[in-house]
Amino acid sequence: MNRRTKFILPAVTAAAALSLSACGGASGNGGGGGEAFSPPEDVRMIVPFAAGGGSDLAGRAIAKGLEEVTESTVTVENITGGDGAVGYSELLANKGNPGVLLASETALMTVPIVQDVEFSYEDFTPIMKLGEDYNVMMVKADSPHESCMDVVNAAKKGTVTTAISGATGPEYVAWSQIEEQFGVKFKSVVFESGGEIATALMGGHVDVAMTNPGEAMGQFESGDLKPLCTLAPERYEYEELADVPTGIEEGIDVTFAQWRGFIAPGDISPEAKQHWIEAGKEYAKTDAYKEYVESNLLQQQISYGDEFKSYLDDYNKDLKKVLSEQ
């Protein structure tokens, strides 16, 4: 079932409105026909995963931020299924439409690599990468595991059940790399979102899980869950995770970041693309963006348009190498 939530915020300031309208020069729909570009009044923001997870948090934050810096009303739609494939297919069906966006992440590349779908990341228009999320390995508060190597050693002796968000999501990639390094095998249970993962872990339905820090920070603070390590190259500077070691410190040679951003359909006009890029740049200057990044403990790594596309090209090559080895 699709969930729809509408955010209606005050109109953009006059200065921001002039800035954004100036970047939309000459075309309204997919091609450049010389017509004046008019930013869409009503915009759909597709979230290809269930409510409550990191993708949902990102989509709602982006929608709210874009409403602050444009005159558009942005409606969030959770269109789930197929590990994100259903949502991306909906974006594919809106080719050339500047009034549809999608809160995107790693599934944009993983799904076409491992599934027979009609799209690849190259079928869409990259707009903005907001930042990067590294996985944190976590267990229930009363778990006997006190480190990530405890989990690996347990897997060497018997069955360890893990929770992953989507059959090919970033947790799958990270667990697969750990399996390869240590010659172990984890039993994975697939959930639709990070929120469901935390619930399953607290309920004792799985032994260990990974998720993005922002998705489980409430449970860390309440003491229901405990973080064991982060799969990041260096420790987080955020106070909440500053004392959590990296996997590298424990001998786990795995780092994997999930990026977060938003994309548009393919074949939108250059003016429409630039409109959304400029909107993204304005959003990055707001307190709302800062609040989203800090409250979700993202590593702030921003890129736009063609630079974002180059990042995706490199990321896709690396991801193909990892997944082809599994």
C-alpha positions as CSV (number, residue, x, y, z in Angstrom):
1,M,0.0,0.0,0.0
2,N,1.3,3.4,-0.9
3,R,1.5,6.0,1.9
4,R,1.2,9.7,0.9
5,T,2.1,12.6,3.1
6,K,1.9,16.2,2.0
7,F,4.0,18.9,3.4
8,I,2.8,22.5,2.9
9,L,5.2,25.2,4.0
10,P,5.2,29.0,3.5
11,A,6.1,30.3,0.1
12,V,9.7,31.0,-0.8
13,T,11.2,34.4,-0.1
14,A,11.3,36.8,-3.0
15,A,15.1,36.6,-3.4
16,A,15.1,32.8,-3.5
17,A,12.2,32.8,-5.9
18,L,14.0,35.1,-8.3
19,S,17.1,33.1,-8.1
20,L,15.4,29.8,-8.9
21,S,13.1,31.1,-11.6
22,A,16.0,32.7,-13.3
23,C,17.7,29.3,-13.8
24,G,14.7,27.9,-15.7
25,G,15.2,29.4,-19.1
26,A,13.4,28.0,-22.0
27,S,11.8,24.6,-21.9
28,G,9.0,23.1,-19.9
29,N,8.8,19.4,-20.7
30,G,11.3,16.8,-21.9
31,G,12.7,18.5,-24.9
32,G,13.8,22.0,-25.6
33,G,11.1,23.6,-27.7
34,G,11.7,27.2,-26.8
35,E,8.8,27.5,-24.4
36,A,9.4,29.3,-21.1
37,F,10.2,26.9,-18.3
38,S,7.7,27.0,-15.4
39,P,8.7,25.2,-12.3
40,P,6.0,22.7,-11.4
41,E,3.6,23.8,-8.6
42,D,2.9,20.2,-7.5
43,V,5.8,17.7,-7.2
44,R,5.8,14.1,-6.3
45,M,8.8,12.8,-4.2
46,I,8.9,9.0,-4.6
47,V,10.4,7.1,-1.7
48,P,11.0,3.5,-3.0
49,F,11.1,2.0,0.5
50,A,8.7,1.7,3.4
51,A,8.1,4.5,5.9
52,G,10.4,4.7,8.9
53,G,13.7,3.8,7.3
54,G,16.6,5.9,6.2
55,S,15.3,6.4,2.7
56,D,12.0,7.6,4.1
57,L,13.7,10.0,6.4
58,A,15.8,11.4,3.6
59,G,12.8,11.7,1.2
60,R,10.8,13.7,3.8
61,A,13.7,15.9,4.7
62,I,14.4,16.7,1.0
63,A,10.7,17.3,0.3
64,K,10.5,19.7,3.2
65,G,13.7,21.4,2.2
66,L,12.7,21.9,-1.4
67,E,9.4,23.4,-0.4
68,E,11.4,26.0,1.7
69,V,13.4,27.1,-1.3
70,T,10.9,26.8,-4.2
71,E,7.3,27.6,-4.7
72,S,6.4,23.9,-5.3
73,T,4.3,21.7,-3.0
74,V,6.1,18.4,-2.6
75,T,4.1,15.3,-1.9
76,V,6.0,12.2,-0.5
77,E,4.8,8.8,-1.8
78,N,6.2,5.6,-0.4
79,I,6.0,3.2,-3.4
80,T,7.5,0.0,-2.2
81,G,8.4,-3.5,-3.5
82,G,11.1,-5.4,-5.3
83,D,13.9,-4.0,-3.1
84,G,13.1,-0.5,-4.5
85,A,12.5,-1.6,-8.1
86,V,8.8,-0.7,-8.1
87,G,9.6,2.9,-7.0
88,Y,12.3,3.3,-9.6
89,S,10.1,1.8,-12.3
90,E,7.5,4.5,-11.5
91,L,10.2,7.1,-12.0
92,L,11.2,5.5,-15.3
93,A,7.5,5.7,-16.4
94,N,7.7,9.5,-15.9
95,K,10.4,10.1,-18.4
96,G,10.7,13.8,-19.3
97,N,8.5,14.9,-16.4
98,P,10.2,17.6,-14.2
99,G,7.4,17.3,-11.6
100,V,8.5,13.9,-10.3
101,L,11.6,13.3,-8.1
102,L,12.9,10.3,-6.2
103,A,14.8,10.0,-2.9
104,S,17.6,7.8,-4.1
105,E,20.4,5.7,-2.6
106,T,22.5,2.6,-3.3
107,A,19.6,0.5,-4.6
108,L,19.7,2.6,-7.8
109,M,22.8,0.5,-8.7
110,T,22.3,-2.8,-6.8
111,V,18.9,-3.6,-8.1
112,P,19.8,-3.5,-11.9
113,I,23.0,-5.5,-11.1
114,V,21.2,-8.4,-9.5
115,Q,17.7,-8.2,-10.9
116,D,16.2,-8.3,-14.4
117,V,14.7,-4.8,-14.4
118,E,14.0,-2.3,-17.2
119,F,16.2,0.5,-15.8
120,S,19.7,1.3,-14.9
121,Y,21.0,4.3,-13.1
122,E,21.9,5.9,-16.5
123,D,18.1,6.1,-17.3
124,F,17.7,8.9,-14.7
125,T,18.9,12.5,-14.1
126,P,21.2,12.8,-11.1
127,I,20.4,16.1,-9.2
128,M,22.0,16.1,-5.7
129,K,24.0,13.8,-3.4
130,L,23.3,15.0,0.1
131,G,25.9,12.9,2.0
132,E,27.1,9.4,2.8
133,D,25.9,6.9,5.4
134,Y,28.2,4.1,6.8
135,N,26.8,1.0,8.4
136,V,26.9,0.4,12.1
137,M,26.7,-3.2,13.4
138,M,24.4,-3.5,16.4
139,V,22.9,-6.0,18.8
140,K,20.2,-6.1,21.5
141,A,21.3,-4.6,24.7
142,D,21.5,-7.9,26.5
143,S,23.4,-9.7,23.7
144,P,26.6,-11.5,24.8
145,H,28.4,-9.9,21.8
146,E,30.5,-6.9,22.8
147,S,32.4,-6.4,19.6
148,C,32.0,-7.0,15.9
149,M,34.7,-9.7,16.1
150,D,32.5,-11.5,18.7
151,V,29.8,-11.7,16.0
152,V,32.3,-13.0,13.4
153,N,33.6,-15.6,15.9
154,A,30.1,-16.7,16.7
155,A,29.4,-17.2,13.0
156,K,32.5,-19.5,12.8
157,K,31.0,-21.7,15.5
158,G,27.3,-21.8,14.5
159,T,24.4,-19.9,13.0
160,V,24.1,-16.2,13.4
161,T,21.0,-14.6,12.1
162,T,21.2,-11.1,10.6
163,A,18.7,-8.6,9.4
164,I,19.1,-6.7,6.1
165,S,17.1,-4.0,4.5
166,G,16.3,-5.2,1.0
167,A,17.9,-8.3,-0.5
168,T,20.6,-6.4,-2.3
169,G,20.9,-3.3,-0.1
170,P,24.1,-1.9,1.6
171,E,23.8,-4.2,4.5
172,Y,23.8,-7.2,2.1
173,V,27.0,-5.9,0.5
174,A,28.7,-5.3,3.8
175,W,27.8,-8.7,5.2
176,S,29.0,-10.3,2.0
177,Q,32.3,-8.6,2.3
178,I,32.7,-9.8,5.9
179,E,31.8,-13.4,4.8
180,E,34.4,-13.3,2.1
181,Q,37.1,-12.0,4.5
182,F,36.6,-14.5,7.2
183,G,35.1,-17.5,5.3
184,V,31.9,-17.5,7.3
185,K,28.2,-17.4,6.4
186,F,25.4,-15.5,8.0
187,K,21.7,-16.3,7.8
188,S,20.0,-13.2,6.5
189,V,16.4,-12.1,7.0
190,V,15.1,-9.4,4.6
191,F,13.1,-6.5,5.8
192,E,11.7,-3.4,3.9
193,S,13.3,-0.7,6.1
194,G,15.8,0.1,8.8
195,G,12.9,0.8,11.1
196,E,11.7,-2.8,10.8
197,I,15.3,-4.0,11.4
198,A,15.5,-2.3,14.7
199,T,12.1,-3.7,15.8
200,A,13.2,-7.2,14.8
201,L,16.4,-6.9,16.7
202,M,14.8,-5.7,19.9
203,G,12.2,-8.4,19.6
204,G,14.9,-11.1,19.5
205,H,13.9,-12.3,16.0
206,V,17.5,-11.8,14.7
207,D,20.9,-11.9,16.5
208,V,22.6,-8.9,14.9
209,A,22.0,-6.3,12.3
210,M,23.4,-3.4,10.5
211,T,21.8,-0.1,9.6
212,N,22.7,3.6,9.2
213,P,23.4,5.3,12.5
214,G,20.5,7.7,12.1
215,E,18.0,4.9,11.9
216,A,18.9,3.4,15.3
217,M,20.1,6.4,17.3
218,G,16.9,6.5,19.3
219,Q,17.4,2.9,20.4
220,F,21.1,3.5,21.2
221,E,20.1,6.4,23.4
222,S,17.4,4.5,25.1
223,G,19.7,1.6,25.7
224,D,17.5,-0.9,23.9
225,L,20.3,-1.5,21.3
226,K,24.1,-1.3,21.5
227,P,26.4,-0.4,18.6
228,L,29.4,-2.6,18.2
229,C,31.4,-0.9,15.5
230,T,31.0,1.2,12.4
231,L,32.1,0.1,9.0
232,A,33.7,3.5,8.3
233,P,37.3,4.3,7.5
234,E,37.6,6.5,10.6
235,R,35.6,7.0,13.8
236,Y,32.6,9.3,13.6
237,E,33.2,12.8,15.1
238,Y,29.6,13.0,16.2
239,E,29.5,12.7,20.0
240,E,26.9,10.0,19.9
241,L,29.3,7.6,18.1
242,A,32.7,9.0,19.0
243,D,33.4,6.1,21.3
244,V,32.3,3.4,18.9
245,P,35.3,1.7,17.2
246,T,35.6,1.1,13.5
247,G,35.5,-2.4,12.1
248,I,39.1,-1.8,10.9
249,E,40.2,-1.3,14.5
250,E,38.9,-4.8,15.2
251,G,40.5,-6.4,12.2
252,I,37.4,-6.2,9.9
253,D,38.8,-4.8,6.6
254,V,35.4,-3.6,5.3
255,T,34.2,-0.1,4.7
256,F,31.0,0.6,2.8
257,A,29.1,3.9,2.5
258,Q,25.5,4.3,1.3
259,W,25.0,7.6,-0.4
260,R,21.8,9.6,-0.2
261,G,20.4,12.1,-2.6
262,F,17.6,12.8,-5.1
263,I,17.2,12.2,-8.8
264,A,14.8,13.2,-11.6
265,P,13.4,11.2,-14.5
266,G,15.5,10.9,-17.7
267,D,15.1,13.3,-20.6
268,I,14.0,16.3,-18.6
269,S,15.0,19.6,-20.2
270,P,18.3,21.2,-19.4
271,E,16.3,24.1,-17.8
272,A,14.4,21.7,-15.6
273,K,17.6,19.9,-14.6
274,Q,19.2,23.2,-13.7
275,H,16.2,24.3,-11.8
276,W,16.4,21.3,-9.4
277,I,20.2,21.6,-9.1
278,E,19.8,25.2,-8.0
279,A,17.1,24.2,-5.7
280,G,19.4,21.6,-4.2
281,K,22.1,24.2,-3.7
282,E,19.7,26.5,-1.9
283,Y,18.5,23.7,0.2
284,A,22.1,22.9,1.2
285,K,22.4,26.4,2.7
286,T,19.4,26.0,5.0
287,D,19.2,25.1,8.6
288,A,16.9,22.3,7.5
289,Y,19.7,20.6,5.6
290,K,22.1,21.0,8.5
291,E,19.6,19.6,10.9
292,Y,18.9,16.6,8.6
293,V,22.6,15.7,8.2
294,E,23.4,16.1,11.9
295,S,20.4,14.4,13.3
296,N,21.0,11.4,11.0
297,L,24.7,11.4,11.5
298,L,25.6,11.6,7.8
299,Q,29.0,12.4,6.5
300,Q,28.5,15.6,4.5
301,Q,29.7,14.9,1.0
302,I,27.7,17.0,-1.5
303,S,27.7,16.9,-5.3
304,Y,25.4,18.0,-8.0
305,G,24.4,17.2,-11.6
306,D,27.4,16.0,-13.7
307,E,29.7,15.7,-10.7
308,F,27.1,13.5,-9.0
309,K,26.9,11.4,-12.2
310,S,30.7,10.9,-12.2
311,Y,30.4,9.7,-8.6
312,L,27.7,7.2,-9.6
313,D,29.8,5.9,-12.5
314,D,32.7,5.1,-10.2
315,Y,30.4,3.7,-7.5
316,N,28.7,1.4,-9.9
317,K,32.0,0.0,-11.1
318,D,33.1,-0.8,-7.6
319,L,29.7,-2.3,-6.7
320,K,29.7,-4.5,-9.7
321,K,33.0,-6.0,-8.6
322,V,31.7,-6.7,-5.2
323,L,28.4,-8.3,-6.3
324,S,29.9,-10.3,-9.1
325,E,32.1,-12.1,-6.6
326,Q,29.2,-13.2,-4.5
